[in-house]
């Protein structure tokens, strides 16, 4: 199923969009925008994964050092 999303661009931004799409060998704005959305989604997913991994490593290090543990 397809959904349509419309955006308004000023002339300068439309020229930039067309230029970037052409540089990436796209002759269709919609296809290029879909690609851009997917790339950004992947970048964010990768960042979330990286932050989760770092958080887990930090938690493990703190547990090994006894940080946050009551002192006896």
PyMOL commands that set and color helices and strands:
alter all, ss='L'
color gray80, all
select helices_A, chain A and resi 11-23+29-65
alter helices_A, ss='H'
color red, helices_A
deselect
rebuild
show_as cartoon
